[in-house]
Amino acid sequence: MEELLTPVSQTYRKPTNNDGILEISKPVKTIASAEINFRGSSPDEALEALKSQPSYDSLISILKYFKKGIDGNHAFNIRNPSPQAAQIIHILVTEIVPNYWTVLKDASTEQSKGDVHLLISSLQSITGINAMLAFLRALLKEAKSDLKSLKDSYTHFGLIHMLELLSKILQSDDDIKHIWDSISSLPNQVHVRSMRQEFVSLFTSGKVVSLSAEAEDVCRQAGQLKNDIWLSNTKSYIDWVARNIVRWVRSGVNEDDLKLCAEMSTRAMRLGNPEIFVNKLITDLLLQDVDNQTLFERLLGFFQPLEQRKILSLILKLLADKYLNIIDDSDATKDTAVISAASGVLKAVVGNDEARKNNLINWLTSGSGAGIGEGCGIRRAAVAVFSDDRESMVAILEKCLSQFGDKLYIKHAPLLQQDAHAQVLLLSAGYVHRLAPIKLTMLSRSSSYLNAISNRISASQNRARFLGMVVGEALSGLVHGKETKLDFKMDEMDTEEARWYKSLVQVSDKVGPLDLLRESIASPKPASKPKPARTPATPSQGPGKQPAQSGFIIEEIEDDDEGEDPDLVPYAKPDSDAEDSDDDPTLINRDKPKAPVYIRDLISYFRDTENYDKQKLALTTAPTLIRRKANYGTEVSSHADELATLLVGLQDKYELENFDELRQQGMIAIVVAQPKKMGQWFAKTFFDGDYSLSQRASILIVLGLSGREIAGFETSKYTSAAKFPSKMLPSKVEKHYTTTSPSNRLESSATNLKALPSNALDNLAQTLSRTFLAPLAAEAADAETGPDALKLSSFTSRLNSQSSNSTRGITRPRMRAIPNTTASLIASSFFFPLTSRFQAAMHSASATTRGILFQPYLLTLYLKTLALLLHAAGPSTLALPQMTAEFWDLLLGVRGQCAGDLGVTQAVLFGLMALLDVNEGDMRGLCERHGREAVESVEWVGAVFSNTRGGDVGVAGEGGEENEVKMLAAGVLIRLREAVDKYQAVLMGDLIGFT
C-alpha cells in the first residue's frame, strides 16, 4: 500500500520554543486596569475618568464633584454651556446612563433621593436635555431600521432609560426656573440672549412630547414598557409647564422675567389644550390672594393683544362650565354671589386697559359671541363688569340694538345666538336705565329701536317675533308708565319664559370679591362615592327541628274534574350555567355580582372597569333599568349627566359581544328619559368634549335615533321590557279594561320590535331617499310611456292606490287638538343646539376643533343627523321656518367640503331632500323666504348632477355610490326646478342681481 501514496512535496520545519500546541496551558494573567483614580482636581480629569469606564464608586465621586461645582464650591459648573461641559454631558448620556441607570435606581431609597439625584442635577440644563433628546432620536432611528429584531436588541432598554431619566429631570414645579437661573447668571449678556431663544424653543416647541410619545410607542411594540410615561401625554406636559410658570411668577420676578413667562405661555398654549393652561393660571395664581392677583394682571399685560383676546375667551368658557352653568336661571335674583365673584374675575382680567375692555364688549355683541349655548349667568357676569361704566354700557346697548333689528341677522343667525344677544340687550338696557334714564328714553324713540321692533314683528320665524315682542314690552316698561307702556296682548307674553326675559331688565349685579371662588378651590367637595347596595341580613339557616310524626297519614287526591287556573303560571326551570360544566370545581365562580336595581349601583358597576362580570351586567341592564326608572323618582334625573359621561367614554376592554349596540342603547335610554336636558348635554359634549372620532360619531347616532323615537317613528325593544309587571292585572281581567290600538306605533307588540343596527342612520337615510324618489320615478315612467288618456292606469295612480290600500284597513284613532310638544322639544333641545354650536365652532380660533368637525365621515354623519331630526320634527312644528333657514344656510356653507368626497356630497343632497320633503306643503312660502338659497341650490345641484359620472349598474340592478349621488341629485333638482318654475314671479326680486 505504501507504493500507492506518492508525496507531492516535502517541507522541513525548524523546531521553536514558542510552539503553542506543545506548551502546557498556564493561567491567564490579569490585565492591569486602565481606570483612572479620580482625585477631583479638574474637569479634564473628570472627563478622562468617565472615558475609562469608571467603577461605581468612582462615578459617584465624579458626580459629587459636579454637584459641588453647581453649588459654587469650585469654578467648574457643568450646567453652564461650555465645550468641556458639552463633552462631559455627552459621555454621561451615551455611556454612563445606559450602563449605570439600573444600578443608580436600585441604590436610591425612598427616604433619600439617593445617587440618582446626583446624575439628575448634572443633566438638568439646556445642554443636558438637548443631549438626551439627540440620543433619543438616534435610538429611535436605530430601532425603526429593524423593528422585527427590536425585542432581541438592547435598543429598547436605552429608550426606556432615557424616558425614565427625562421624566425625573422634568418632574418638579420649579425646574424651568432653575434652568433659566443658570442661564441668566452668565456674565456675557450676548450669550444670554442667544440662549434665551433656545430655552423658549426647548420647552414650547413640542419636541419633548413628540419624541417621548414616539419612544413610548416603540417600547410598547417591544412589550417592555410597563408604566405610562407622563411626558408623552400632551395634557400632562401642558399642565407641568403651567405649574412651572405659576411657580416662577409667584417667586418674585422682574419685568424681563415676566415678559419671558408671557412669551413661553403664548407658545405653550399653541401646543394644544390651552384651556388647561388658562385653568392653572386662574386657580393657582389669580384666585389665591391679592398679591397673586396683582402678579396675574402684570403678567397678562405682557401678552400680545390677540393672545389676550384668546385668554379672555378661554376664561369666559372656564367660568361658565365650572361655576355658572350649574346655577338655577329660573329666578334672576338668585346666586348673585357666584355671579359677582365671576364678574370680579373678569374685572381683574380686563382691568383698566381699553383694548381688553373692547375685547369683552366685542364678545358680548359679536355675531359668534355672548356664550352661545351657555347659561345666562356668564352673560350677567360679563355685563356686570361695566355696571359703573356709563359709556361702555351705552355702547353695548347700541350695538346690540342695531344688530337685533338687522334683517339679515334675523334671517340667518342661529336661534341660540339670537337668544343670547336678546339677553345681553335686556341686561344692558336695565343698567343704562339706572345709570342714564334719559339716554334710554332717547334710544326708545330712535329709528334703530323702532325698526328693530317692526322688523322682528314682521319676521316669518315665530321665535324672532317672540324676542321682538319681549324686548319691546320690557324696554317700554322701563321708559313709559303702566298705562302707556307697550302691550301686545298675546298669549305668548304671559308665559313663564316671557316673564323671565322681561325680568332681566331688573337684574343689578355688582363686581364682588373673589372669596367665594377661592373657598371652592381651597376646600373642594369630596367626590361622592357610590354607596354599596344594601343587602338584607339573612339569618343563618341552621338545622331546624323535624316536625313530630303523628299517627295520621296524609294522602293527596287529584281532582280531575276541575281544571287548573290558566292564570297560574308554573315556575320555569332554572337556566343552566355554562361554568357548572367545568371539570375543575375550584374554577367555578359562585360569588357573581347580581344585576343592579338602582341607578347608583349601575354607576358603580360602570366605574369598576377591572371586573368583567360587572361591566357585562351594567351594559346589558342599563337600557332597561334607565327606562324603567325614568318616570319613578329622581334617580335618572339626578345622575343623568354622570351616567351619560360614563357611557360616552366607556371602552371595550373585554371585547364584549354587542358592546357598541348595548352602549348606544344605554345612551338612547338616557336621552329618551330626559330629552330636554340630555339632548342639549349631548350636543354640547359633541363639540366641547375631548373624545375620539368614533365617540363623537356615537353621540350623533344617539341624538338622531332618540329624536326619532321621541317623535314616534321608531320603537326600541327595551320599551316594553322596562314596564313593571308586578302591578298588572290578570289577563282575563285586564281585557275588560284595556283596548289595543293597532294604529299606535308606540304601543305595538313586542314581537314586532327589533333592535336598531349600528348603521341605523344610513339605513334610515336610504329609506327616506327611496320614499322621496318614488313619486318622481313614477312620473318619469308615465312621461316615457305616452299620454295618460291612452292607459288603463298610470304608474302614479298605482303608487297612490298602493299607499291608500296599505292604510285602508288600519283603524285611525280619533283626532284630538293637542299641542305639538314633541316637535318643539326636538327643535329646541336637539336641532338648534347642534346647528348653533356648529356655526360658533366654525368661527372659533381653534384649528383643532374645525379640523375635527370637517372630517369627512363625521361631517357626513352630522348632516344626516340634522336631516333626520328635521324630518322627525315634521311639517307641523312651529319652529319649521327657523329650522329651515339655519339648516339651508349650513348646507350651502359646507359645499366646499364636497369637492372630491362623494359621502359629504350625498349627505348635503340628503339634507336638501329632507328640507324639501318637510316643506312640501308650503313651497310658495319657502320660495318667498329663501329665494336666493333656492336659486343657489339649483345651480349647485345641477353642477353636481352634470359632473358626477353614473356608476356601472350591476347584475342585481344596483349601482355604485356615484349612481346613488346622481339619482339623489336628479330628484332634488327636479323638485327645486318645479318650485322655481312655478313661482317665478315670487323669485323675480331675488333673481335680479344673482350671478
DOZAGU-714473 format. One record per residue (C-alpha): residue in three letters; y, x, z. Coordinates in steps of 0.2 Angstrom, whole numbers, plus 5000, padded with zeros to 4 digits. Layout:
BEGIN
alaYXZ
...
***
This chain:
BEGIN
met500050005000
glu501250155003
glu501250194984
leu501950014981
leu503550054991
thr504650174982
pro506350224990
val507950204980
ser508950324990
gln509050425006
thr510450455018
tyr510450565034
arg511550525048
lys512050645062
pro511750585080
thr513350545091
asn513650515109
asn514650355106
asp513250255099
gly513450085107
ile511750025103
leu510850155113
glu512050155128
ile511750065144
ser512949925147
lys514249955160
pro515349835170
val517049795161
lys518549875170
thr519949755174
ile521449775163
ala523049815173
ser524149655174
ala525649655164
glu526549545176
ile528249605182
asn528649595200
phe530249495201
arg531549555213
gly532949435210
ser534149565203
ser534749495186
pro534449355174
asp533749485162
glu532449525174
ala532049335177
leu531849315158
glu530649465156
ala529649395171
leu529549225163
lys528949305147
ser527549405156
gln526549245161
pro527049245179
ser525949185194
tyr526449035203
asp527249125217
ser528249225205
leu528849075196
ile529348985212
ser530349145216
ile531249145199
leu531648955201
lys532348985218
tyr533449125211
phe534149005198
lys534448875212
lys535449005221
gly536549035206
ile536848845204
asp537348835222
gly538548985219
asn537649115229
his537749235214
ala538649245197
phe537249185185
asn537248995184
ile535848935172
arg536748765169
asn538248855161
pro538048875142
ser537749055138
pro536449155127
gln535449205142
ala535349035149
ala534848965132
gln533349095131
ile532849065149
ile532848875146
his531848885130
ile530448985139
leu530448865153
val530248715142
thr529048785129
glu527948895140
ile528148855159
val528148665158
pro526548645148
asn525648775159
tyr526348735176
trp526848555176
thr525248485184
val525248615197
leu527048585201
lys526748405203
asp525248425214
ala526248545225
ser527548415228
thr527348305243
glu528148135247
gln529048205262
ser530048335252
lys530548355234
gly529448505233
asp529348635219
val529648515205
his531448495211
leu531748675208
leu531248655190
ile532248495188
ser533848575195
ser533648715182
leu533548605167
gln534748475172
ser536148525159
ile536548485141
thr535648645136
gly534048595146
ile534048415140
asn534348465121
ala532948595123
met531748465129
leu532148345115
ala531948485102
phe530248525109
leu529848335110
arg530248325092
ala529148475087
leu527748405097
leu527948235088
lys527948315071
glu526348415075
ala525548255082
lys525948155067
ser525248285055
asp523448255061
leu523348085070
lys521448075069
ser521148235080
leu522548185092
lys521348145106
asp520448315105
ser522048415105
tyr523248465119
thr524748395110
his524748235119
phe524748325135
gly526348415131
leu527148245126
ile526648165142
his527348315152
met528948315143
leu529148125145
glu528748135164
leu529948285166
leu531348205156
ser531148045166
lys531348135183
ile532848235177
leu533748075172
gln533247965187
ser534747975199
asp536347865198
asp537448025198
asp536548135185
ile537848115172
lys539248155184
his538348315190
ile538048375172
trp539948345167
asp540448435183
ser539548595177
ile540448575160
ser542148545167
ser542048695179
leu542048815164
pro543648925163
asn543848915145
gln544548735141
val544248755122
his542448775126
val542548615137
arg543248515124
ser541948565112
met540548525125
arg541348355128
gln540848285111
glu539148355113
phe539048275131
val539548105125
ser538348105110
leu536848165120
phe536848005131
thr537647875120
ser536847915103
gly535147845107
lys534147995103
val533448005121
val532747825119
ser532147835102
leu531148005104
ser530447935121
ala529847775113
glu529147875098
ala528247995110
glu527647855121
asp526847765106
val525947915100
cys525247945118
arg524647765119
gln523747785102
ala522847935110
gly522447825125
gln523047955138
leu524647865144
lys524347765160
asn526047725166
asp527647655157
ile529047775153
trp530747695158
leu531647805146
ser530847715131
asn531547545136
thr533247515129
lys533747395143
ser533247515157
tyr534147655149
ile535747555147
asp535647495165
trp535447685170
val536947735160
ala537947595168
arg537447635185
asn538047815182
ile539647765175
val540047655190
arg539547785202
trp540647915193
val542147795193
arg541947755212
ser541847935217
gly543647955213
val544148025196
asn545748075187
glu546447995171
asp545448115159
asp543848065168
leu544247885167
lys544547905148
leu542947995146
cys542047855155
ala542847725144
glu542347815129
met540547835135
ser540447645140
thr541047595122
arg539747695114
ala538347645126
met538647465123
arg538347495104
leu536547545108
gly536147365111
asn536147235126
pro537947255130
glu537847115142
ile536847225154
phe538147355154
val539547225157
asn538547145171
lys538347305180
leu540247345179
ile540647165186
thr539347165200
asp539447345206
leu541247385203
leu542447235201
leu541547125214
gln541347255228
asp543047275236
val544947285232
asp544947465229
asn543547455216
gln544447305208
thr545947425205
leu544747555198
phe544047425186
glu545747375180
arg546147555177
leu544547585168
leu544747435157
gly546447495152
phe545747645143
phe544647545131
gln545147505113
pro545947335110
leu544347275100
glu543247335114
gln544247245127
arg544047085117
lys542247115116
ile542147145135
leu543146985139
ser541946885128
leu540446955137
ile541246925155
leu541546745150
lys539746725144
leu539146805160
leu540246695172
ala539646535163
asp537746575163
lys537746655181
tyr538946545191
leu539746395182
asn538446315171
ile537446265187
ile538946165195
asp539045975193
asp540345925180
ser540245735184
asp541745755196
ala543145865191
thr543645895209
lys542045975215
asp541646155216
thr543446215214
ala543046365225
val541746435212
ile542946405198
ser544446485207
ala543346635211
ala542846645192
ser544646625187
gly545046775199
val543846875189
leu544646835173
lys546346865180
ala545847045186
val545147075168
val546747005159
gly548047075172
asn549747085165
asp549347155148
glu549947045134
ala548547095122
arg547247045134
lys548146885138
asn548146845119
asn546346885118
leu545946745131
ile547146625123
asn546346655106
trp544646625115
leu545246455121
thr545946405104
ser545046495091
gly543846405079
ser542246485087
gly542846505105
ala543046395120
gly541246425126
ile540346315113
gly538846235121
glu539346295139
gly539946185153
cys541746135157
gly541846255171
ile542146405161
arg543546325152
arg544346265168
ala544246445175
ala545046515159
val546446395158
ala546746415177
val547246595173
phe548846535166
ser549146405179
asp550846495184
asp551246555166
arg552346415158
glu552546505141
ser550646545139
met550146365144
val551346285132
ala550646405118
ile548846345122
leu549346165121
glu550246185105
lys548846275096
cys547546155102
leu548546005097
ser548946075080
gln547046115077
phe546545955085
gly547345855071
asp546945965056
lys545945855044
leu544846005038
tyr544446045056
ile543945865060
lys542845855045
his541946025046
ala542046085064
pro540446065074
leu540445925086
leu540146035101
gln541646135096
gln542745985095
asp542245935112
ala542646105119
his544346105111
ala544745925117
gln544345985135
val545546135133
leu546846025126
leu546745895141
leu546646035154
ser548246125147
ala549145955145
gly548945925164
tyr549646095168
val551046085156
his551445915164
arg551645995181
leu552546145175
ala553746075162
pro553645875161
ile555045875148
lys554045995136
leu552545875136
thr553645725133
met554445815118
leu552645855112
ser552145675113
arg553545625102
ser553245765089
ser552445745072
ser551045855076
tyr550445735090
leu550645585080
asn549745655065
ala548345715076
ile548045545084
ser548245455067
asn547045575058
arg545745565072
ile545845375072
ser545645365053
ala544145485053
ser542445425047
gln541545505062
asn541345405077
arg541445555089
ala543045615081
arg543845435083
phe543245435101
leu544045605105
gly545645555097
met545745395107
val545345485123
val546745615120
gly547945485115
glu547745375131
ala547645525143
leu549245605136
ser550145435135
gly549645405154
leu550545565159
val552145535149
his552345345150
gly552145215163
lys550745105167
glu551544965157
thr552045065141
lys550545185140
leu549445185125
asp547845075127
phe546645045113
lys545744915122
met544044975116
asp542344965125
glu542145155122
met543645195133
asp542845105148
thr541345215148
glu540945345161
glu541145485148
ala542845425143
arg543445415161
trp542845595164
tyr543845655149
lys545445565154
ser545245635172
leu545345815165
val547245805165
gln547245785184
val546245955186
ser547346085195
asp546346245198
lys547146405205
val546646585204
gly545746625220
pro544946765229
leu543346845224
asp542446825241
leu541346685236
leu540646785221
arg540446945232
glu539446845245
ser538246785232
ile537946965226
ala537847035244
ser536646905250
pro535646845235
lys534546695238
pro532746745240
ala531646695226
ser530746535230
lys528846575231
pro527746435226
lys526946365241
pro525046365241
ala524146205239
arg523746115255
thr521846095256
pro521245965269
ala520246035283
thr518445985280
pro517445985296
ser515846095296
gln514345985292
gly513046035305
pro511345965306
gly511545785311
lys510345685321
gln509045595312
pro509045415314
ala507745345326
gln506245275317
ser505945095320
gly504444995318
phe505044895304
ile504844945286
ile506244905273
glu505744865256
glu506944855241
ile506544705230
glu507344705212
asp508144545206
asp507844525188
asp508644355186
glu510444415189
gly511044555178
glu512144695184
asp514044685183
pro514644755167
asp516244825176
leu515144935187
val515145105178
pro513745215184
tyr514145395188
ala514045525175
lys512845665176
pro513745825181
asp514145945167
ser513046105166
asp513946265170
ala513646405157
glu513646535171
asp512246455180
ser511046515167
asp511446695171
asp509946795177
asp510846885190
pro511446765204
thr512746895210
leu513746875194
ile513946695196
asn515746655202
arg515646505214
asp517446525220
lys518346455205
pro520046385206
lys520246195204
ala521346105191
pro523146095198
val523845925203
tyr525645975207
ile526946055196
arg527246195209
asp525346235208
leu525446235189
ile526946365190
ser525946475202
tyr524446475190
phe525546525176
arg526346665186
asp524646735191
thr524346825175
glu522946935182
asn521746785184
tyr520846725169
asp520246565176
lys522046515182
gln522846555166
lys521546445156
leu521646305168
ala523546305168
leu523546295149
thr522346155147
thr523046055161
ala524946075158
pro525145945143
thr524345805153
leu525045855170
ile526845865164
arg526745695155
arg525845615170
lys527245675182
ala528645645170
asn529145465177
tyr528445495195
gly529645585207
thr530645735203
glu529345865201
val529645885182
ser531545875183
ser531645995197
his530546135189
ala530846095171
asp531846255167
glu530646365177
leu529146295168
ala529946305151
thr530346485154
leu528646525159
leu527846435144
val529046515131
gly528746695137
leu526846675140
gln525746805132
asp523946785126
lys523246915137
tyr521446855137
glu521346795119
leu521046615125
glu520446485112
asn521846375105
phe523146465115
asp524646435103
glu524246245102
leu524046225121
arg525646325124
gln526546225111
gln525946055118
gly526546105135
met528246145129
ile528245975119
ala527745885135
ile529245955145
val530445905131
val529745735130
ala529845715149
gln531645775150
pro532345755132
lys534245755137
lys534145915147
met532746015139
gly533245985121
gln534946075125
trp534046205135
phe532846255121
ala534246255109
lys535246375120
thr533646485123
phe533346495104
phe535046585102
asp535346665118
gly533646715125
asp532846885122
tyr531246835113
ser530246885098
leu530246805081
ser528646715085
gln529346645101
arg530946585093
ala529846505080
ser528846415093
ile530446345100
leu530946275084
ile529246195081
val529346115098
leu531046045095
gly530545975078
leu528945895084
ser529645825101
gly531045755092
arg529945655080
glu528845605095
ile530345535104
ala530845445088
gly529145365087
phe528545455071
glu527145555080
thr526045515095
ser525145655104
lys523345635111
tyr523945685128
thr525045525129
ser523545415133
ala522645545144
ala524145555155
lys524045375161
phe523545345179
pro521845255178
ser521745215196
lys523045065195
met522244975180
leu521344805181
pro519544775176
ser519344755158
lys518844565159
val520444535170
glu521644645160
lys521344555144
his522144395151
tyr523744485155
thr524044615140
thr524044595122
thr523944735109
ser525244755095
pro524444845081
ser526144875073
asn526744985088
arg526545165084
leu526745225101
glu525345105108
ser524045155095
ser522245185101
ala521745355107
thr520345365095
asn521645375080
leu522645515089
lys522545695083
ala523245855089
leu524645925079
pro524146085070
ser525146245072
asn525946225055
ala526446045058
leu528246065052
asp527646125035
asn526445985033
leu527745855038
ala528945935026
gln527645915012
thr527345735016
leu529145695016
ser529445785000
arg528045684992
thr528745524998
phe530445574991
leu529745624974
ala528545474972
pro529845344965
leu530645474954
ala528945514946
ala528645334944
glu530245304935
ala529945464924
ala528245394919
asp529045224914
ala530345304903
glu528945404894
thr527845264891
gly529045144882
pro530144994887
asp529544894902
ala529544724892
leu528044784882
lys527044824898
leu525944714909
ser526544814924
ser527644974926
phe527245114937
thr528745074948
ser528144894951
arg526444964955
leu527145084968
asn528144944976
ser526644824976
gln525544964984
ser526844984998
ser527044805000
asn525144775001
ser524944915014
thr526144825025
arg525744645021
gly524344625034
ile525244705048
thr526044585061
arg527844635063
pro528544615081
arg529944505084
met531644605081
arg532744615096
ala534544685097
ile534444835107
pro535444995107
asn534845135097
thr534745265111
thr533445375103
ala534445415088
ser535945465099
leu534845565110
ile534145665096
ala535845695089
ser536745745105
ser535345845113
phe534345915098
phe535345915082
phe537145955087
pro536646105099
leu535646185085
thr537046165072
ser538446215083
arg537646365091
phe537146425073
gln538946415067
ala539546515083
ala538146645081
met538746675063
his540446715069
ser539846825084
ala540247005085
ser538347045087
ala537547105072
thr535847095080
thr536046905083
arg536546875064
gly535046985059
ile533846885069
leu534546715063
phe534446765044
gln532746825045
pro531946735030
tyr530446655040
leu531546605055
leu532946535044
thr531646435034
leu530946355050
tyr532646325057
leu533246225041
lys531646125041
thr531846085059
leu533546015056
ala532945915041
leu531545835051
leu532745795066
leu533945715054
his532545615046
ala531945565064
ala533645505069
gly533645385054
pro534945295044
ser535445185059
thr536145325070
leu538045305074
ala538245495073
leu537545505055
pro539145545046
gln539545695058
met537645755057
thr537845745038
ala539445835037
glu538845985048
phe537145995040
trp537845995022
asp539146125027
leu537746235034
leu536646215019
leu537946265007
gly538446415019
val536646485018
arg536546484999
gly536746664998
gln535146695008
cys534146604994
ala534346744982
gly532546814979
asp531746714993
leu530846554987
gly530446505005
val532346495010
thr532746404994
gln531346274997
ala532046245014
val533846215008
leu533146094995
phe532146005008
gly533645995019
leu534645915004
met533245795001
ala533145735019
leu535045715019
leu535045615003
asp533545515009
val534345465026
asn536045425017
glu535145325003
gly535945155009
asp537745225008
met537845334993
arg539545274989
gly540245325007
leu539345485005
cys540245524989
glu541945464996
arg541745585012
his540845735004
gly541345734986
arg541645914984
glu540045954993
ala539145844981
val539845924966
glu539446104973
ser537646044977
val537445984959
glu538046144952
trp536946254963
val535346144962
gly535546144943
ala535646334943
val534046344954
phe533146224943
ser533546324927
asn533246494934
thr531646454943
arg530046484932
gly528746344935
gly527146414942
asp525546404932
val524546244935
gly522846274942
val521246184939
ala521546064953
gly523246024946
glu524146114960
gly525546234955
gly526246384964
glu527646404976
glu528846414961
asn528246254954
glu528546164971
val530346234971
lys530646174954
met529946004957
leu530945984973
ala532546044964
ala532245924950
gly532045774962
val533645824972
leu534645854955
ile534145684949
arg534745594965
leu536345694965
arg536745664947
glu536345474948
ala537645464963
val538945574954
asp538745474938
lys538845304947
tyr540345344957
gln541445454945
ala543045364950
val542745404968
leu542445584964
met543845604952
gly545045664966
asp543845804971
leu543345844953
ile545145894949
gly545346074953
phe543546104955
thr542946264946
***
